[in-house]
């Protein structure tokens, strides 16, 4: 029988050997809050350990901050990159977007490297506990925003997952409506910081 640390290494190496699943999304975005209207053809690599909910939250995070310079990174498989970022022409990081509940060290590093950092959390109970533990140490970072996506909203997102998605997204008054023409999700946001 393998020890737990050896077993964890074995599982991690098996996951690393698996290839990402590639999704295509044609996103028609109407962001009323920013007066931003644009169509995006996105390629999303879903890591084998990534859930459909997390992948769709990445897509939502893209939609909430969309512009032509915003790109998906290697994300979950890389420690020194966010899930999404925007760089300027001199390779400086203008926007760093992480999902979930990153630790203080990662956020401190991100705030030092990027002009603006946004964290999107999406699991209410664990996000509440994470926020209570980390909130006071993050108050000093003026370039950090933490936004929670309602968990019930997230649970409806897998209905929209398809290898080739045709999605319409409307953002207004800090809320979002995402649909594929058959199913839809109403996404509610809560600004923590």
C-alpha positions as CSV (number, residue, x, y, z in Angstrom):
1,X,0.0,0.0,0.0
2,X,1.3,3.4,-1.0
3,X,1.8,6.1,1.6
4,X,-0.5,9.1,1.3
5,X,2.2,11.5,0.0
6,X,3.4,9.0,-2.6
7,X,-0.2,8.3,-3.6
8,X,-0.8,12.0,-4.0
9,X,2.3,12.3,-6.2
10,X,1.1,9.4,-8.3
11,X,-2.4,10.9,-8.8
12,X,-0.8,14.3,-9.6
13,X,1.5,12.8,-12.2
14,X,-1.5,10.9,-13.8
15,X,-3.5,14.2,-14.0
16,X,-0.5,16.0,-15.5
17,X,-0.2,13.3,-18.2
18,X,-3.9,13.8,-19.2
19,X,-4.5,16.5,-21.8
20,X,-6.8,19.4,-21.4
21,X,-10.2,19.3,-23.1
22,X,-10.6,22.1,-25.6
23,X,-13.8,24.1,-25.7
24,X,-14.8,26.8,-28.2
25,X,-17.2,29.6,-27.2
26,X,-18.6,32.3,-29.4
27,X,-19.6,34.9,-26.8
28,X,-21.9,37.8,-27.7
29,X,-21.4,40.3,-25.0
30,X,-23.6,43.2,-24.1
31,X,-22.1,44.8,-21.0
32,X,-24.4,47.7,-20.2
33,X,-22.4,48.7,-17.1
34,X,-19.3,49.5,-19.2
35,X,-21.1,50.2,-22.5
36,X,-19.0,47.4,-24.0
37,X,-20.6,45.4,-26.9
38,X,-18.5,42.9,-28.7
39,X,-18.4,39.3,-30.0
40,X,-15.5,37.1,-28.9
41,X,-14.4,33.8,-30.3
42,X,-12.8,32.1,-27.3
43,X,-10.8,28.9,-27.0
44,X,-10.9,27.5,-23.4
45,X,-8.5,24.7,-22.3
46,X,-10.1,22.8,-19.5
47,X,-7.5,21.1,-17.3
48,X,-8.4,17.5,-16.3
49,X,-8.8,18.5,-12.6
50,X,-11.0,21.5,-13.5
51,X,-14.8,21.2,-13.1
52,X,-17.4,22.5,-15.5
53,X,-18.4,25.1,-13.0
54,X,-14.9,26.5,-12.6
55,X,-14.4,26.6,-16.4
56,X,-17.7,28.5,-16.8
57,X,-16.7,30.9,-13.9
58,X,-13.5,31.6,-15.9
59,X,-15.7,32.4,-18.9
60,X,-17.8,34.7,-16.8
61,X,-14.7,36.4,-15.3
62,X,-13.6,37.0,-18.9
63,X,-17.0,38.5,-19.8
64,X,-17.1,40.8,-16.7
65,X,-13.7,42.3,-17.8
66,X,-13.7,41.7,-21.5
67,X,-11.5,43.6,-23.9
68,X,-9.3,42.7,-26.9
69,X,-6.1,42.3,-24.7
70,X,-7.6,40.0,-22.1
71,X,-6.4,36.4,-22.4
72,X,-6.8,33.0,-20.7
73,X,-3.5,31.7,-19.3
74,X,-2.3,28.2,-18.4
75,X,-4.1,29.0,-15.2
76,X,-4.7,26.0,-12.9
77,X,-1.6,24.2,-14.1
78,X,0.8,27.1,-13.4
79,X,1.6,28.8,-10.1
80,X,3.1,32.0,-11.4
81,X,0.2,33.0,-13.7
82,X,-3.4,33.9,-13.0
83,X,-6.4,32.3,-14.7
84,X,-6.8,35.4,-16.9
85,X,-4.7,38.5,-17.5
86,X,-4.3,41.6,-19.5
87,X,-0.8,42.8,-20.4
88,X,0.2,46.1,-22.1
89,X,2.6,46.4,-25.0
90,X,5.6,46.5,-22.6
91,X,4.5,43.2,-21.1
92,X,3.4,44.8,-17.8
93,X,0.4,43.1,-16.2
94,X,-2.5,45.5,-16.1
95,X,-5.1,43.0,-14.8
96,X,-4.6,39.8,-12.9
97,X,-7.7,37.6,-12.4
98,X,-7.8,34.6,-10.1
99,X,-10.6,32.2,-9.2
100,X,-11.4,30.5,-6.0
101,X,-9.6,31.2,-2.7
102,X,-5.9,32.0,-3.3
103,X,-3.7,32.3,-0.3
104,X,-2.4,35.6,1.1
105,X,1.1,35.0,-0.3
106,X,-0.2,34.5,-3.9
107,X,-2.4,37.6,-3.6
108,X,0.4,39.7,-2.1
109,X,2.6,38.7,-5.1
110,X,-0.1,39.4,-7.6
111,X,-0.8,42.9,-6.1
112,X,2.9,43.6,-6.4
113,X,3.1,42.5,-10.1
114,X,-0.2,43.8,-11.5
115,X,-1.9,47.2,-11.6
116,X,-5.3,45.6,-10.7
117,X,-6.1,42.2,-9.2
118,X,-9.6,40.7,-9.1
119,X,-10.5,37.4,-7.3
120,X,-13.8,35.7,-8.1
121,X,-15.0,33.3,-5.5
122,X,-17.8,30.9,-6.2
123,X,-18.3,28.4,-3.3
124,X,-20.2,30.3,-0.7
125,X,-19.4,28.4,2.5
126,X,-15.8,27.8,1.9
127,X,-15.4,31.3,0.5
128,X,-17.0,32.8,3.6
129,X,-14.6,30.9,5.8
130,X,-11.6,31.9,3.6
131,X,-12.7,35.6,3.6
132,X,-13.0,35.7,7.4
133,X,-9.5,34.3,7.8
134,X,-7.8,36.5,5.2
135,X,-9.8,39.7,5.1
136,X,-7.8,41.8,7.5
137,X,-4.5,41.0,5.9
138,X,-5.8,42.0,2.4
139,X,-7.2,45.4,3.4
140,X,-3.9,47.2,2.7
141,X,-4.0,46.3,-1.0
142,X,-5.8,49.1,-2.8
143,X,-5.5,47.4,-6.2
144,X,-7.3,44.2,-5.0
145,X,-11.0,43.5,-5.6
146,X,-12.8,40.3,-4.3
147,X,-16.1,39.4,-5.8
148,X,-18.3,36.4,-4.8
149,X,-20.5,34.8,-7.4
150,X,-23.6,33.3,-5.9
151,X,-23.2,29.5,-5.6
152,X,-26.8,28.8,-6.7
153,X,-26.0,30.8,-9.9
154,X,-22.9,28.7,-10.4
155,X,-24.7,25.4,-10.0
156,X,-26.8,26.3,-13.1
157,X,-23.8,26.9,-15.3
158,X,-23.0,23.2,-16.3
159,X,-26.3,23.1,-18.3
160,X,-24.6,25.6,-20.8
161,X,-21.4,23.5,-21.3
162,X,-20.9,22.2,-24.7
163,X,-17.7,21.6,-26.8
164,X,-18.9,24.4,-29.2
165,X,-20.8,26.9,-27.2
166,X,-22.9,29.8,-28.7
167,X,-23.5,32.1,-25.8
168,X,-25.1,35.5,-25.2
169,X,-24.1,37.4,-22.1
170,X,-25.8,40.5,-20.8
171,X,-24.3,42.4,-17.8
172,X,-26.3,45.1,-16.1
173,X,-26.3,46.6,-12.6
174,X,-23.7,44.1,-11.5
175,X,-25.7,41.1,-12.5
176,X,-25.3,38.8,-15.5
177,X,-27.6,36.7,-17.7
178,X,-25.9,34.0,-19.7
179,X,-27.8,31.9,-22.3
180,X,-27.3,29.5,-25.1
181,X,-30.8,30.0,-26.5
182,X,-32.2,26.9,-24.7
183,X,-30.9,27.2,-21.1
184,X,-30.0,30.3,-19.2
185,X,-28.3,31.3,-15.9
186,X,-28.9,34.4,-13.9
187,X,-25.6,35.3,-12.1
188,X,-25.6,37.3,-9.0
189,X,-22.4,39.0,-7.7
190,X,-21.5,40.3,-4.3
191,X,-18.6,42.7,-3.8
192,X,-16.5,41.7,-0.8
193,X,-13.7,44.2,-1.3
